[in-house]
Amino acid sequence: MPLYRRIPKRGFKPLRRVENQVVNVSQLAQLEETEISPEVMRAHGLIGSLRRPVKVLGVGELERAVTAQAHAFSATARQKIEGAGGSAQVIALRSGNEPSD
């Protein structure tokens, strides 16, 4: 039987695929801190690892001003954070070689 018929056909997964860890604005609103970084999110169990990038999505409402740091923000999340008087700071991605956990 030819090789192309023996190999399973499961699709393609890009080698440099970036999988973001998702945090909602409503989860940020439940935290007591005003400075929220990935380290704070990890300490409170919102994310699993500091090695993967964090993206904040705009699900939920925010009543107070917070300074949120993440690798990416959706447009609605940025509007809700800045609308409450806070700021959304984008932090740079790390290179994959250094351990952080």
One Martini backbone bead per residue (centre of mass of N, CA, C, O) as a GRO file, in nm:
protein
  101
    1MET     BB    1   0.099   0.034   0.020
    2PRO     BB    2   0.091   0.354   0.016
    3LEU     BB    3   0.194   0.604   0.222
    4TYR     BB    4  -0.057   0.805   0.197
    5ARG     BB    5  -0.254   0.565   0.313
    6ARG     BB    6  -0.103   0.507   0.603
    7ILE     BB    7  -0.144   0.793   0.686
    8PRO     BB    8  -0.293   0.997   0.886
    9LYS     BB    9  -0.578   1.228   0.853
   10ARG     BB   10  -0.564   1.535   1.067
   11GLY     BB   11  -0.410   1.769   0.967
   12PHE     BB   12  -0.293   2.101   1.063
   13LYS     BB   13  -0.018   2.214   1.278
   14PRO     BB   14   0.138   2.470   1.371
   15LEU     BB   15   0.450   2.525   1.507
   16ARG     BB   16   0.390   2.858   1.585
   17ARG     BB   17   0.165   2.838   1.780
   18VAL     BB   18  -0.060   3.049   1.968
   19GLU     BB   19  -0.168   3.001   2.307
   20ASN     BB   20  -0.399   3.151   2.485
   21GLN     BB   21  -0.488   3.284   2.789
   22VAL     BB   22  -0.803   3.330   2.929
   23VAL     BB   23  -0.940   3.649   3.047
   24ASN     BB   24  -1.185   3.812   3.211
   25VAL     BB   25  -1.317   4.100   3.334
   26SER     BB   26  -1.483   3.962   3.562
   27GLN     BB   27  -1.226   3.836   3.696
   28LEU     BB   28  -1.084   4.108   3.761
   29ALA     BB   29  -1.317   4.222   3.947
   30GLN     BB   30  -1.266   4.002   4.185
   31LEU     BB   31  -1.018   4.141   4.250
   32GLU     BB   32  -0.838   4.346   4.484
   33GLU     BB   33  -0.645   4.457   4.298
   34THR     BB   34  -0.494   4.723   4.092
   35GLU     BB   35  -0.248   4.539   4.012
   36ILE     BB   36  -0.250   4.339   3.714
   37SER     BB   37  -0.077   4.045   3.657
   38PRO     BB   38   0.026   3.735   3.573
   39GLU     BB   39   0.117   3.670   3.865
   40VAL     BB   40  -0.158   3.730   3.997
   41MET     BB   41  -0.325   3.534   3.827
   42ARG     BB   42  -0.168   3.281   3.921
   43ALA     BB   43  -0.220   3.312   4.232
   44HIS     BB   44  -0.554   3.300   4.169
   45GLY     BB   45  -0.608   3.085   3.917
   46LEU     BB   46  -0.658   3.204   3.613
   47ILE     BB   47  -0.387   3.068   3.541
   48GLY     BB   48  -0.142   2.811   3.466
   49SER     BB   49   0.090   2.987   3.309
   50LEU     BB   50   0.381   3.194   3.239
   51ARG     BB   51   0.463   3.093   2.940
   52ARG     BB   52   0.194   3.183   2.844
   53PRO     BB   53  -0.012   3.387   2.702
   54VAL     BB   54  -0.226   3.671   2.775
   55LYS     BB   55  -0.584   3.723   2.736
   56VAL     BB   56  -0.821   3.985   2.735
   57LEU     BB   57  -1.164   3.984   2.776
   58GLY     BB   58  -1.506   4.147   2.746
   59VAL     BB   59  -1.639   3.977   2.979
   60GLY     BB   60  -1.819   4.189   3.145
   61GLU     BB   61  -1.767   4.396   3.435
   62LEU     BB   62  -1.626   4.720   3.547
   63GLU     BB   63  -1.615   4.942   3.842
   64ARG     BB   64  -1.301   4.979   3.862
   65ALA     BB   65  -0.977   5.081   3.880
   66VAL     BB   66  -0.727   4.926   3.669
   67THR     BB   67  -0.407   4.766   3.616
   68ALA     BB   68  -0.350   4.590   3.322
   69GLN     BB   69  -0.148   4.302   3.241
   70ALA     BB   70  -0.077   4.189   2.903
   71HIS     BB   71  -0.035   4.054   2.580
   72ALA     BB   72  -0.358   4.089   2.532
   73PHE     BB   73  -0.642   4.274   2.389
   74SER     BB   74  -0.946   4.345   2.349
   75ALA     BB   75  -1.144   4.598   2.256
   76THR     BB   76  -1.358   4.569   2.488
   77ALA     BB   77  -1.161   4.546   2.722
   78ARG     BB   78  -1.024   4.820   2.686
   79GLN     BB   79  -1.284   4.990   2.715
   80LYS     BB   80  -1.365   4.892   3.004
   81ILE     BB   81  -1.107   4.970   3.154
   82GLU     BB   82  -1.097   5.274   3.059
   83GLY     BB   83  -1.397   5.342   3.148
   84ALA     BB   84  -1.314   5.289   3.467
   85GLY     BB   85  -1.005   5.435   3.482
   86GLY     BB   86  -0.800   5.259   3.358
   87SER     BB   87  -0.535   5.033   3.239
   88ALA     BB   88  -0.381   4.890   2.936
   89GLN     BB   89  -0.100   4.673   2.934
   90VAL     BB   90   0.143   4.577   2.710
   91ILE     BB   91   0.334   4.289   2.697
   92ALA     BB   92   0.597   4.112   2.622
   93LEU     BB   93   0.721   3.847   2.481
   94ARG     BB   94   0.878   3.566   2.544
   95SER     BB   95   1.113   3.358   2.523
   96GLY     BB   96   1.122   2.993   2.522
   97ASN     BB   97   1.399   2.935   2.712
   98GLU     BB   98   1.298   3.045   2.980
   99PRO     BB   99   1.227   2.990   3.298
  100SER     BB  100   0.910   3.064   3.511
  101ASP     BB  101   0.790   2.811   3.703
   0.00000   0.00000   0.00000
